[in-house]
Amino acid sequence: MHINLRCVNQTISVSLLFLLLLLVNGCAEFLLGTPKASFTCSPNTCYCQQQMTFDASGCLGGNDEIVQYAWAFGDGTTASGARVTHGYPSAGTYQVRLSITTEHGQQALATRSVHIAEGLVVPTVYPTIQAAIDAAENGDVVVVLPGTYQESITFRGKAITVQSTNPSDPSVVAGTVILGAEPGRSVVNIGNGSTVTLAGFTIKGGGTSFDPCPPCAGGVYIREASPTIRGNHIVDHSNGAMAVIESDARIVDNLIANNTKGSAGAGIYIDSYLIAPSIVGNTFENNTAPSAAGIYITATTTDDTPATAARTVVSDNTFTDNTSTSFGGAAIFVEFSGNLLLDTPDSNTYSGNAPDNIFYTVPPT
């Protein structure tokens, strides 16, 4: 049998060349590794004109160096760099694309969707919180970026939400401050039947001169309205943190601390007869008044029978180190005409309140 050695040699050469290419590519992949692209974006909930941060520091170049980060934000704009910021001009869902390139030309791609919510944003769209409130229509959301806003605000009877960018984040709440600007006026004024939600602010610096008083407050004044006050820090007021007059307000998960008052109710002064508020899950800490350092409950009525007013719900709150300097009720003081509703057993917790926790002018039967 005759064997063509030349053909055999050519076949072996091609095979060896193919094997060599596989080895080279395999060695390159082994030596350089496989790059992987990934990124995070924050905050998770973002609004129009709010700057969102995109961070690609978690990308992997294998054993090679990443030399390029190329971003496409889904709205026609691009950027480069490992960490970039971008603000979207309008609400919607956008597909963000990141492409990385390594020193030896390897590439990897990552994509994810981001949602931009509707909102009247302060201060990028409206210069002040009040300007955004004035422009808002019922159902709108006013979103306030972190910063200090020296103004006193009123809601003009609107059914809107006014909130920080993340009311559940304590650092955002601490960094989004409404500071009282007008002597003799509360920082926040809610009336005229408003069903506003106010969430995620530090409210401080309310004025000290009010007429009439004691139904007044340096921080939040609510009269004949049904707001939800949630997740705020209402602190450092020298004429009381809150006053609630003839209102079924929901006051939930707030910190009410370091407030003083020359009369009753450094934390919350309540005067409600036909309807009454619910005070749930708040922390009352280091408030001081002659009586009712935490909560004062009364009702203006011509009825001489005690406890005929609507019942103020007070549950799951924490009262710590509140001080009544002249009378009892460092946590809660219930006046002759007031009406308090506690859980059975009482779900509030008390510690360090002096001289006592709860005082009734007329003890319940």
MARLUM-945228 format. One record per residue (C-alpha): z, x, y. Coordinates in steps of 0.001 Angstrom, whole numbers, padded with zeros to 6 digits. Each point is the difference from the previous one (the first is absolute). Example, Ala and Ser with C-alpha at 12.3 -4.5 7.8 and 13.67 -1.06 7.14 Angstrom:
REM MARLUM-945228
+---------+---------+---------+
!      pz !      px !      py !
+---------+---------+---------+
!  007800 !  012300 ! -004500 !
! -000660 !  001370 !  003440 !
+---------+---------+---------+
This chain:
REM MARLUM-945228
+---------+---------+---------+
!      pz !      px !      py !
+---------+---------+---------+
!  000000 !  000000 !  000000 !
! -000994 !  001336 !  003413 !
!  002488 ! -000374 !  002893 !
! -001183 !  000270 !  003617 !
!  002653 !  002313 !  001375 !
! -001359 ! -000335 !  003523 !
!  000607 ! -003785 !  000029 !
!  003427 !  000498 ! -001481 !
!  000873 !  002545 !  002686 !
! -001235 ! -002342 !  002749 !
!  002071 ! -002904 ! -001424 !
!  003074 !  002204 ! -000218 !
! -000535 !  001181 !  003603 !
! -000243 ! -003566 !  001343 !
!  003068 ! -001033 ! -001955 !
!  001950 !  002975 !  001229 !
! -001059 ! -000713 !  003584 !
!  001098 ! -003652 ! -000315 !
!  003287 !  001089 ! -001555 !
!  000487 !  002533 !  002778 !
! -000548 ! -002696 !  002662 !
!  002535 ! -002245 ! -001704 !
!  002474 !  002832 ! -000142 !
! -000546 !  000878 !  003660 !
!  000442 ! -003605 !  001088 !
!  002995 ! -000426 ! -002249 !
!  001565 !  003203 !  001292 !
! -000649 ! -001081 !  003597 !
!  001688 ! -003321 ! -000628 !
!  002803 !  001774 ! -001823 !
!  000410 !  002570 !  002767 !
! -000383 ! -002374 !  002982 !
!  001507 ! -003145 ! -001467 !
! -000971 ! -003562 !  000876 !
!  000756 ! -001143 !  003557 !
!  001676 ! -003371 !  000525 !
! -000033 ! -001989 !  003232 !
!  002756 ! -002413 !  000996 !
!  001626 ! -001184 !  003214 !
!  002729 ! -002220 !  001396 !
! -000031 ! -002187 !  003092 !
!  002883 ! -001230 !  002119 !
!  001283 ! -002365 !  001143 !
! -000856 ! -002296 ! -002882 !
! -000377 ! -002952 !  002371 !
! -002046 !  000855 !  003053 !
! -001285 ! -001935 !  003002 !
! -002942 !  000248 !  002376 !
!  000090 !  003138 !  002176 !
!  003046 !  001336 ! -001857 !
! -000445 !  003581 ! -001157 !
! -000022 !  000379 ! -003785 !
!  000643 !  003417 ! -001548 !
! -002142 !  001191 ! -002925 !
!  001430 !  002925 ! -001963 !
! -002004 !  001974 ! -002588 !
!  002631 !  002672 ! -000618 !
!  000252 ! -001171 ! -003621 !
! -003584 !  001056 ! -000796 !
! -000515 !  002666 ! -002680 !
! -002695 !  002679 !  000132 !
!  000552 !  001121 ! -003581 !
!  000252 !  003779 !  000228 !
! -002258 !  000004 !  003053 !
!  000754 ! -000461 !  003697 !
! -000889 ! -003269 !  001733 !
! -002032 !  000847 !  003087 !
! -001106 ! -003432 !  001217 !
!  001502 ! -003478 !  000288 !
! -002542 ! -002602 !  001125 !
!  001146 ! -003540 !  000871 !
! -001965 ! -003198 !  000501 !
!  002197 ! -002902 !  001179 !
! -002304 ! -002895 ! -000806 !
! -000547 ! -001023 !  003606 !
! -002693 !  002555 !  000803 !
!  002353 !  002784 !  001082 !
!  000732 !  003302 ! -001754 !
!  002439 !  002889 !  000232 !
!  000858 !  003296 ! -001668 !
!  003258 !  001668 ! -000915 !
!  002747 ! -000328 ! -002588 !
!  002048 ! -002378 !  002166 !
! -001644 ! -002338 !  002518 !
!  000797 ! -003164 !  001971 !
! -002215 ! -002965 !  000743 !
!  000344 ! -003380 !  001719 !
! -002214 ! -002962 ! -000850 !
! -001319 ! -002134 !  002864 !
!  000045 ! -003288 ! -001903 !
!  001695 ! -001670 ! -002941 !
! -001534 !  000107 ! -003458 !
! -000147 !  001936 ! -003269 !
! -001595 !  003455 !  000116 !
! -001055 !  002389 ! -002765 !
!  001204 !  003541 !  000787 !
! -001812 !  002912 ! -001662 !
!  001228 !  003594 ! -000343 !
! -002213 !  002804 ! -001294 !
!  001384 !  003501 ! -000610 !
! -002009 !  003187 ! -000526 !
!  001348 !  003223 ! -001468 !
! -000884 !  003590 !  000856 !
! -002516 !  000217 ! -002855 !
! -001637 ! -003341 !  000755 !
!  001806 ! -002309 ! -002390 !
!  000600 ! -003507 !  001332 !
!  002223 ! -002994 ! -000685 !
!  000176 ! -003492 !  001484 !
!  002755 ! -002580 !  000569 !
! -000225 ! -003494 !  001502 !
!  002436 ! -002778 !  000789 !
!  000102 ! -003212 !  002009 !
!  002201 ! -000480 !  003073 !
!  000785 ! -003341 !  001598 !
!  000378 ! -000366 !  003756 !
!  001919 ! -003127 !  000988 !
! -000466 ! -002245 !  003005 !
!  002467 !  000575 !  002821 !
!  000493 !  000273 !  003742 !
!  001029 !  003649 !  000155 !
!  002359 !  001511 !  002588 !
! -000610 !  002335 !  001805 !
! -003539 !  000919 ! -001151 !
! -001480 ! -003435 !  000821 !
!  002708 ! -001566 !  002195 !
!  002137 !  002264 !  002198 !
!  003246 ! -001955 ! -000427 !
!  001569 ! -002333 ! -002537 !
!  000117 ! -002781 !  002595 !
! -003721 !  000389 !  000736 !
! -000777 ! -000418 ! -003713 !
!  002296 ! -003046 ! -000240 !
! -001700 ! -001568 !  003012 !
! -003420 !  000521 ! -001631 !
!  001083 ! -001248 ! -003430 !
! -000723 ! -003439 ! -001390 !
!  002063 ! -001854 ! -002577 !
! -000253 !  001749 ! -003365 !
! -000856 !  003415 !  001456 !
!  001793 !  003240 ! -000889 !
!  001004 !  002480 !  002695 !
!  000435 !  003483 ! -001474 !
!  001934 !  002606 !  001972 !
! -000543 !  003671 ! -000756 !
!  003030 !  002357 !  000010 !
!  001241 !  000903 !  003471 !
!  002448 ! -001167 !  002678 !
! -000987 ! -003100 !  001985 !
!  002120 ! -000599 !  003071 !
! -000472 ! -003704 !  000618 !
!  001641 ! -003385 ! -000423 !
! -002138 ! -002424 ! -001965 !
! -000297 ! -003772 ! -000320 !
! -002042 ! -001989 ! -002498 !
! -000983 ! -003032 !  002098 !
!  000460 ! -002431 ! -002891 !
! -002654 !  001601 ! -002202 !
! -000091 !  000041 ! -003818 !
! -000934 !  003645 ! -000538 !
!  001279 !  003120 ! -001750 !
!  001011 !  003099 !  001950 !
!  000778 !  002974 ! -002189 !
!  000023 !  003772 ! -000345 !
! -002549 !  001620 ! -002296 !
!  002394 ! -000077 ! -002970 !
!  003180 ! -002086 !  000410 !
!  001257 !  001084 ! -003436 !
! -000026 !  003728 !  000885 !
!  003255 !  001042 !  001752 !
! -001706 !  002958 !  001701 !
! -002656 ! -002298 !  001491 !
!  002674 ! -002459 !  001165 !
!  002010 !  002824 !  001598 !
! -003134 !  001358 !  001679 !
! -001261 ! -003303 !  001450 !
!  002373 ! -000759 !  002863 !
!  000081 ! -002878 !  002475 !
!  002209 !  001189 !  002844 !
!  001241 ! -002535 !  002530 !
! -001674 !  000352 !  003386 !
!  001448 ! -002795 !  002145 !
!  003696 ! -000089 !  000985 !
!  001516 ! -003404 ! -000688 !
! -002630 ! -000959 ! -002572 !
!  000026 !  000238 ! -003776 !
! -002440 !  002422 ! -001601 !
! -001490 ! -002837 ! -002099 !
! -000105 ! -003639 !  001140 !
! -001055 ! -002753 ! -002429 !
! -000077 ! -003670 !  000973 !
! -002162 ! -003085 !  000484 !
! -000162 ! -000765 ! -003724 !
! -001529 !  003347 ! -000937 !
! -000299 !  000773 ! -003717 !
! -000664 !  003696 !  000560 !
!  000804 !  002694 ! -002549 !
!  001444 !  003202 !  001494 !
!  000179 !  002837 ! -002528 !
!  000542 !  003722 ! -000235 !
!  001235 !  001132 !  003441 !
!  002928 !  001838 !  001498 !
!  001149 ! -002227 !  002877 !
!  002389 !  001603 !  002460 !
!  000927 !  000400 !  003641 !
!  000389 ! -003628 !  001069 !
!  001467 ! -000706 !  003453 !
!  003662 ! -000774 !  000610 !
! -000041 ! -002717 !  002670 !
! -000855 ! -003535 ! -001139 !
!  000398 ! -003508 !  001356 !
!  001205 ! -002093 ! -001723 !
!  002190 !  001998 ! -002349 !
!  001419 !  000124 ! -002725 !
! -003079 ! -001712 ! -001537 !
! -002034 !  003107 !  000730 !
! -001060 !  003222 ! -001659 !
! -001344 !  003370 !  000986 !
! -002241 !  000243 ! -003071 !
! -001534 ! -003260 ! -001280 !
!  000473 ! -003407 !  001666 !
! -001140 ! -003050 ! -002006 !
!  000144 ! -003519 !  001409 !
! -001466 ! -003166 ! -001558 !
! -002420 !  001955 ! -002176 !
! -000472 !  000751 ! -003705 !
! -000793 !  003706 ! -000304 !
!  000419 !  002430 ! -002875 !
!  001731 !  003226 !  001055 !
! -000476 !  002425 ! -002880 !
!  000549 !  003678 ! -000693 !
!  000939 !  001094 !  003527 !
!  002630 !  002387 !  001333 !
!  001746 ! -001832 !  002860 !
!  002319 !  002646 !  001357 !
!  001891 !  001433 !  002966 !
!  000165 ! -003099 !  002220 !
!  002875 ! -000294 !  002439 !
! -000232 ! -003790 !  000281 !
! -000507 ! -000974 ! -003623 !
! -002861 !  000399 ! -002434 !
! -001127 ! -003627 ! -000446 !
!  000574 ! -003522 !  001245 !
! -001253 ! -003023 ! -001944 !
!  000149 ! -003327 !  001856 !
! -000918 ! -003257 ! -001769 !
! -002309 !  001764 ! -002427 !
! -000682 !  000149 ! -003732 !
! -001060 !  003644 !  000203 !
! -000205 !  002096 ! -003171 !
!  001742 !  003337 !  000652 !
! -000673 !  002159 ! -003033 !
!  000502 !  003655 ! -001011 !
!  000780 !  001373 !  003463 !
!  002363 !  002788 !  001022 !
!  002266 ! -001250 !  002805 !
!  002112 !  002968 !  001046 !
!  001892 !  001695 !  002813 !
! -000084 ! -003017 !  002312 !
!  002776 ! -001041 !  002378 !
!  000781 ! -003102 !  002027 !
!  002642 ! -001027 !  002513 !
!  000302 ! -003443 ! -001604 !
! -000544 ! -001339 ! -003513 !
! -002904 !  000948 ! -002258 !
! -001059 !  003629 !  000326 !
! -002266 ! -000364 ! -003027 !
! -001296 ! -003592 !  000119 !
!  001210 ! -002801 !  002291 !
! -000910 ! -003383 ! -001547 !
!  000169 ! -003333 !  001820 !
! -001834 ! -002539 ! -002151 !
!  000836 ! -003646 ! -000624 !
! -002982 ! -001963 ! -001352 !
! -001569 !  002972 ! -001775 !
!  001439 !  003385 ! -000940 !
! -001279 !  003431 ! -001012 !
!  000038 !  001811 ! -003332 !
!  001407 !  003531 !  000099 !
! -000838 !  001763 ! -003252 !
!  000033 !  003590 ! -001229 !
!  000860 !  001673 !  003310 !
!  002283 !  002952 !  000691 !
!  002580 ! -000380 !  002780 !
!  001518 !  003372 !  000787 !
!  002284 !  001419 !  002689 !
! -000253 ! -002951 !  002418 !
!  002845 ! -000634 !  002462 !
!  001122 ! -003093 !  001957 !
!  003277 ! -001752 !  000927 !
! -000771 ! -002395 ! -002871 !
! -002889 ! -000485 ! -002421 !
! -001248 !  003562 !  000014 !
! -002508 ! -001037 ! -002661 !
! -000885 ! -003720 !  000219 !
!  001371 ! -002720 !  002285 !
! -000722 ! -003622 ! -001000 !
!  000484 ! -002944 !  002329 !
! -001763 ! -003237 !  000942 !
! -000263 ! -001668 !  003372 !
!  000672 ! -003690 ! -000651 !
!  001853 ! -002998 !  001436 !
!  001351 ! -000782 ! -003472 !
!  003665 !  000932 ! -000242 !
! -000066 !  000145 ! -003789 !
! -000086 !  003582 ! -001256 !
! -002759 !  001357 ! -002209 !
! -002489 ! -002819 !  000615 !
! -002773 !  002384 !  000988 !
! -002790 !  001189 ! -002286 !
!  001259 !  002714 ! -002339 !
! -000895 !  003605 !  000739 !
! -000894 !  001761 ! -003264 !
!  001498 !  003500 ! -000256 !
! -000730 !  001681 ! -003346 !
! -000560 !  003417 ! -001573 !
!  000850 !  001866 !  003201 !
!  002017 !  003198 !  000298 !
!  002723 !  000245 !  002659 !
!  001333 !  003530 !  000543 !
!  002392 !  001445 !  002617 !
! -000301 ! -002846 !  002527 !
!  002900 ! -000365 !  002431 !
!  001411 ! -003005 !  001852 !
!  002250 !  001435 !  002679 !
!  001966 ! -003143 !  001005 !
! -000402 ! -002721 ! -002622 !
! -000954 ! -000321 ! -003658 !
! -003325 ! -000373 ! -001710 !
! -001368 !  003522 !  000100 !
! -002807 ! -001055 ! -002338 !
! -000256 ! -003767 !  000639 !
!  001793 ! -002270 !  002494 !
! -000419 ! -003779 ! -000416 !
!  000849 ! -002071 !  003062 !
!  001513 ! -003514 ! -000087 !
! -003432 ! -001689 !  000151 !
! -001855 !  002609 ! -002072 !
! -000968 ! -000384 ! -003643 !
! -000376 !  002892 ! -002444 !
! -001594 ! -000165 ! -003456 !
!  000920 !  002790 ! -002413 !
! -001063 !  000392 ! -003620 !
!  002583 ! -000728 ! -002684 !
!  001197 !  002618 ! -000613 !
! -000705 !  001661 !  003329 !
! -003053 !  002261 ! -000435 !
!  000684 !  002062 !  003138 !
!  001752 !  003372 ! -000258 !
!  002667 !  001216 !  002395 !
!  001575 !  003379 !  000655 !
!  001908 !  001580 !  002864 !
! -000083 ! -003058 !  002287 !
!  003025 ! -000372 !  002281 !
!  002199 ! -001902 !  000288 !
! -001527 ! -002320 ! -002662 !
! -003319 ! -001181 ! -001382 !
! -000258 ! -003756 !  000676 !
!  001975 ! -002116 !  002479 !
! -000188 ! -003793 !  000310 !
!  001388 ! -001723 !  003095 !
!  000438 ! -002996 ! -002296 !
!  000299 !  001143 ! -003633 !
! -002386 ! -001773 ! -002383 !
!  001475 ! -002589 ! -002333 !
+---------+---------+---------+
